[in-house]
Amino acid sequence: MARETGLALSTVSNALAGKSLVKPETRDYVVETAEKIGYRASVVARSLRAQRSYAIGVLIEDVANPSASAFVRGVEDVVNRAGCTILLANTDGDLERQVAAMHALIDRAVDGLVLISQHLDDERVAEMLKGEVPAVLIQRRTPGLDLDYVGSDNSGGIREALNYVAKLGHRRVGYITGPLGSSSARERLDAFRQAAAELGLLEVDSLVYEGRYTFEAGLEAAGFYAGLPEKPTCIFASNDMSAIGLIQRLTERGLNVPRDISVVGLDDIELAGIRAIDLTTIRLEKRAIGAEAAQLLLRRVDDPDAPVTTKILPTKLIVRGTTAMAGPG
């Protein structure tokens, strides 16, 4: 490889290991050359020399949630280029499964962990995260854990969406939360309440339904809203799967979306854009968030004393067919 690239052996080795001290253009050149000549370094030999596993543990809450795959793709984009692989663990949002998965990954000597929407308040989790294995958090964080974090601008996205539906004349707006044990779900609810108060929306708290980030939660929420003496004219779901479940059950009850009730989601999963659903939603740059988290983790692996970093990525309102002007009354 050194002969083929005309570079020093140390430069080639550092480039293939994804070391940050190599310029990006040099690293790209080395990787492209390696691919052209079919070069494949011995992972075992490289691991022994560097005392690293070149494996990154990634914990996701629900493998069935389309958002999870986008975050993971972003992580994978970066770590693969750095010559690493990922070990994926699905926790189903269950604390005990998460603790077991974290122990298993640490026992396998992963170089670091990426936690996507995981429990953080448990003492066992905190103890592992304060240990020697570096970790980066995505979408959930908690006071007392001074770790690198990447998330989305919950406040800005919800404010933009509420401003939009308010301009359409909606004053009674419902809100389906995520699980309130999640910091991101609480941040989104707080942002909704604050923006709703500023816009003078009516009876906000009585229109809040505590849900989960699932299709089933949307089905259940539809029953709650259908039973209210005064129904909202618009319902905001804190993720797209809940919004899609909500639309299905409202339609089954004979209500038209958006003529009778407008619906807004959050995530912009691929399913949201198909014509049959056509969901107005807030787009989260999930793949970019995953990539940013992976870059922070690799930096932390190279330099354990690097300053702790928080990165918040912007959101964007995507207007589609599930929102319309509020009807009379």
C-alpha positions, 0 to 999 in steps of 0.5 A: 500500500505504501508503494502504490500510494507513494506515501509513508507507511505510517501515513497509510496505516493511520489513514486506514485506521481512520486517525484524525491526524491524517488529512481527509483528502489523504485518507480518501486517497488511501481508501480509494487506492486500497479498494482499487487494488483489493487490499485488505488489512488483517483486522486481527493484526491491526487490532493487536498492534493498536490495542483496539477492536475496531468495533463500535457498539450501537444501541437502538431502542426498536429495530422496527422503528424506521428512524432507528435505521437512519441513525444507524446508517449515519453511524455506519457511514463514518465508522466504516470509512475509518476501518471499523465495524458496528455491533448492533443491539436492539433493546426494545426500550427495556432497561434490563435488556439495555444493561445486559447489552451494554455489558455484553458490548463492553465485554467484547472490548468495543472501542466505544458506544453510541446510545440512540434513545436509551435509558440514562437515569439508571445507576448501572447505566451511569456507572458504565458510561463513566467507565473507560469505554467512551460513549456518545449519546443521540437524542437523549441526555441527562444531567450528571453525565458529561458526555458528547451528545448529538440531537435535533432542534426540538424547540425550533422545529415544534415552534415552526410547525405550531406557527404554521398551523396557527396561521391556518386558523387552528386554535385547539391543537392536540399533542401526543407525547413520546414516553416521558421518561425520555429527555427528548420527549420532555423537551418536545412537550415543553417546547409545544407548551411554550410555543402554544402559550405564546401563540394563545392556543386554547386549553393546551394541557387538556389536549395532551395525550401521553403516548409512545413512539409507536403506531399503536400509541397513535391508534390509542390516542385517536380514541382519547380525542374522539371521546372529548366533548370538544375535539381538536381541529389539529393534532400534533404527534411527536413522531411519525409512526404515532401520527400514521396510527392516529390517521388510520384510526381517525379514518376508521371512525369516519373522520377525514384528514385534513378536512375534519382534523389536521395531523402533523408528525415529527421525523419525516420517515420514508413512509411519511412521504408516500402518496397514500399518507402524505404526512405534514411533518418535521424533518429530523436529519437523522442520518446526519445526526448519526454521522456527527455522533460517530465522528465525535466518538472516533475523536474521543477514541483518539483523544480521551481528553478532548472537550465534551461537545454538544451538537444540535442539528436544525429541523425543517417543516415539510408541508404535505397533505394532512394539514389544511385550514381549520373548519368553522367553529 
